[in-house]
Amino acid sequence: MISGMIPEAGCDMPEEETGIRRIFKGWTLKINEINEKYKNPRLKMTPLVRASLLILRLYLIFLVIVLMYKFYTVVSFR
C-alpha cells in the first residue's frame, strides 16, 4: 500500500468504514485538502495569457470532439 494514502487515526471518518471505502474516503479527503490549498491562484496573469489559455482549452475540447466523432464513425460504419 502507498504510504500516506490511508487516513490516519485522527481523521474525520467513522470507525466502521474499512477496506476500499476507507481508502477512497481518504483519497477524497486528501484531494479536498489539496484543492483548498490551491483554491486561489498565486500568479498574476496578463490578459494575453488568459486569452492563450482559453484558446488552448477550446482547442482541447475541439480535439476531444473530433476524437469522439472519429470513434463514432469507425464503430457505426463497420
C-alpha positions as MATLAB code, in Angstrom:
seq = 'MISGMIPEAGCDMPEEETGIRRIFKGWTLKINEINEKYKNPRLKMTPLVRASLLILRLYLIFLVIVLMYKFYTVVSFR';
ca = [
       0.000    0.000    0.000;
       1.228    3.525   -0.770;
       2.205    5.362    2.386;
       0.229    8.474    3.196;
      -2.827    7.376    1.203;
      -4.782    5.758    4.042;
      -6.171    8.249    6.549;
      -4.618    8.373    9.986;
      -6.391    7.589   13.246;
      -7.262   11.246   13.906;
      -9.260   11.824   10.709;
     -12.998   12.521   10.424;
     -14.009    9.004    9.346;
     -16.185    6.648   11.390;
     -14.522    3.511   12.800;
     -16.827    1.102   10.917;
     -15.591    2.121    7.443;
     -12.984   -0.330    6.240;
     -11.468   -1.629    3.025;
     -11.908    0.096   -0.287;
     -14.438    2.604    1.021;
     -11.922    3.753    3.648;
      -9.167    4.103    1.048;
     -11.342    6.150   -1.336;
     -12.623    8.300    1.510;
      -9.011    9.002    2.494;
      -8.112    9.909   -1.078;
     -11.148   12.187   -1.288;
     -10.176   13.948    1.922;
      -6.610   14.390    0.653;
      -7.788   15.751   -2.714;
     -10.167   18.171   -0.981;
      -7.302   19.362    1.219;
      -5.075   19.976   -1.825;
      -7.904   21.737   -3.710;
      -8.495   24.012   -0.720;
      -4.777   24.848   -0.529;
      -4.581   25.872   -4.197;
      -8.026   27.464   -4.469;
      -6.656   30.955   -5.069;
      -4.016   31.391   -7.786;
      -0.655   32.731   -6.664;
       0.352   34.096  -10.067;
      -0.960   37.195  -11.766;
      -1.979   36.504  -15.354;
      -1.995   39.115  -18.077;
      -4.963   39.284  -20.430;
      -2.816   37.769  -23.190;
      -2.025   34.737  -21.008;
      -5.703   34.320  -20.120;
      -6.683   34.509  -23.789;
      -3.997   31.974  -24.709;
      -5.210   29.550  -22.045;
      -8.796   29.979  -23.234;
      -7.752   29.218  -26.818;
      -5.872   26.127  -25.633;
      -8.923   24.919  -23.688;
     -11.164   25.398  -26.702;
      -8.642   23.582  -28.907;
      -8.557   20.682  -26.449;
     -12.356   20.473  -26.443;
     -12.302   20.546  -30.262;
      -9.785   17.680  -30.339;
     -11.903   15.606  -27.949;
     -14.981   16.196  -30.127;
     -13.055   15.160  -33.251;
     -11.808   12.045  -31.452;
     -15.341   11.109  -30.360;
     -16.642   11.720  -33.896;
     -13.908    9.519  -35.363;
     -14.702    6.775  -32.846;
     -18.412    7.010  -33.669;
     -17.829    6.820  -37.429;
     -15.441    3.868  -37.153;
     -17.761    1.919  -34.843;
     -21.035    2.697  -36.600;
     -19.937    2.045  -40.213;
     -18.458   -1.432  -39.784;
];
